[in-house]
Amino acid sequence: MNIRIATLDDIEKISALYQDFFAYNAKLQPAYYKAAAESGKYPEQTIRSDNEDIFVALEDGHIVGFIHVLEDKTPDYYCVVPHRHAVCVDLFVTSSHRKKGIGASLINAAKAWAAKRNLDYMELMVLVENEDAIQFYEQEKFQTVSYTMRYSL
């Protein structure tokens, strides 16, 4: 298995994985997510960006997972301690390649990316129904620091 930064040549394969990712989220929260096609525009703008990247995991020459990470900063409010941090926007590994260390390798690549940029921490959001992901992130030493709560009207 190999981890590397995605290139423009990877857009089609990343887009296919994004479709699987969207379908996975739609099964977990059908009221808020839907299975959808990814045109390639989103991964392309990410790959071309100076403050974000997509890392891909390759096994036998095939992309079997990815992580999208970007640089962000806390809001400019006088009551908030300023920080520059990384955001793990998306992490996905194909179902047939899960529990093989690929997710951990992708997280480690993102952590190294953030450390190289001298960022203070990495954060992410995970769907409450995604118990496997929550357990994985806890094993990777992520800690819950807030909750998003929703009231349906």
C-alpha positions in Angstrom: 0.0 0.0 0.0 1.2 3.5 -0.9 0.0 6.9 0.2 0.6 10.0 -2.0 -0.9 13.4 -2.8 -3.4 13.1 -5.6 -2.7 14.6 -9.0 -5.1 15.8 -11.7 -4.7 12.3 -13.3 -6.5 10.8 -10.3 -9.7 12.9 -10.6 -11.8 10.2 -12.3 -10.9 7.6 -9.8 -11.4 9.9 -6.8 -14.7 11.0 -8.2 -15.9 7.4 -8.3 -14.9 6.9 -4.7 -16.7 10.1 -3.8 -19.9 8.6 -5.3 -19.4 5.6 -3.0 -18.8 8.0 -0.1 -22.0 9.9 -0.9 -24.0 6.7 -1.1 -22.6 5.5 2.3 -23.6 8.8 4.0 -27.0 8.7 2.4 -27.6 5.3 4.0 -26.6 6.7 7.4 -28.6 9.9 7.2 -31.1 9.7 4.2 -32.9 12.8 5.4 -29.8 14.9 4.9 -27.6 13.2 2.4 -28.3 11.6 -1.0 -26.3 9.4 -3.3 -25.0 11.6 -6.1 -22.5 11.7 -8.9 -19.3 13.6 -8.5 -18.4 15.5 -11.7 -14.7 15.9 -10.8 -15.0 19.6 -10.2 -14.7 19.3 -6.5 -11.6 17.1 -6.4 -10.0 19.2 -9.2 -10.4 22.5 -7.3 -9.0 20.8 -4.1 -6.0 19.4 -6.0 -5.3 22.9 -7.5 -5.6 24.7 -4.2 -2.6 25.9 -2.2 -4.2 25.3 1.2 -5.7 21.9 0.8 -4.8 18.5 -0.6 -6.3 15.0 -1.2 -4.1 12.1 -0.3 -4.9 8.8 -2.0 -4.2 5.2 -0.8 -3.1 2.8 -3.6 -3.1 -0.9 -3.5 -2.0 -2.9 -6.5 -2.1 0.4 -8.5 -5.8 1.1 -7.6 -7.0 4.0 -5.5 -8.8 2.3 -2.5 -9.2 5.3 -0.2 -8.6 9.1 0.2 -8.5 11.9 2.7 -9.2 15.5 1.9 -7.4 17.9 4.3 -7.4 21.6 4.4 -5.8 24.5 6.4 -8.2 26.7 8.3 -8.2 29.1 11.2 -10.5 29.9 14.1 -12.9 32.8 13.7 -11.6 36.3 14.4 -13.6 36.8 17.6 -12.1 38.5 20.6 -13.3 35.6 22.9 -11.7 32.9 20.8 -8.1 31.9 21.2 -6.7 32.1 17.6 -5.4 28.9 16.1 -4.5 27.7 12.6 -5.6 24.1 12.2 -6.2 21.3 9.8 -9.7 20.1 8.9 -10.2 16.5 7.7 -13.0 17.2 5.3 -13.6 13.7 4.0 -12.0 10.3 4.7 -13.2 7.2 2.8 -11.8 3.7 2.3 -13.6 1.2 0.1 -15.5 -1.4 2.1 -13.3 -4.2 0.9 -10.2 -2.5 2.1 -11.3 -1.4 5.6 -9.7 -2.6 8.8 -6.3 -3.0 7.0 -4.6 0.1 8.3 -5.4 2.2 5.2 -7.5 4.8 7.1 -4.7 5.1 9.8 -2.1 5.6 7.1 -4.3 8.3 5.5 -4.8 10.0 8.8 -1.0 9.9 9.5 -0.3 11.5 6.1 -2.8 14.3 7.0 -1.2 14.7 10.4 2.3 15.0 8.8 0.9 17.5 6.3 -0.6 19.6 9.1 2.6 19.4 11.2 4.7 20.5 8.2 2.5 23.6 8.0 2.9 24.2 11.7 -0.8 23.9 12.4 -2.0 23.5 16.0 -4.4 20.6 15.6 -6.6 18.6 13.3 -10.4 18.4 13.6 -13.2 16.7 11.8 -16.9 16.0 11.9 -18.4 12.5 11.8 -22.0 11.4 11.5 -23.3 10.1 14.8 -24.6 7.0 13.1 -21.2 6.1 11.8 -20.1 4.1 14.9 -17.2 2.4 13.1 -15.7 5.8 12.2 -16.2 7.2 15.7 -14.4 4.2 17.1 -11.6 4.5 14.5 -11.1 8.2 15.3 -11.0 7.6 19.0 -8.3 4.9 18.4 -6.4 7.6 16.4 -6.6 9.8 19.6 -9.2 12.3 18.3 -11.3 13.7 21.2 -14.9 15.0 21.2 -14.8 18.8 21.8 -18.3 19.8 20.8 -21.6 18.5 19.5 -23.7 19.7 16.6 -27.3 19.5 17.5 -30.3 19.9 15.2 -33.9 20.7 15.8 -36.2 19.7 12.8 -39.0 22.2 12.0 
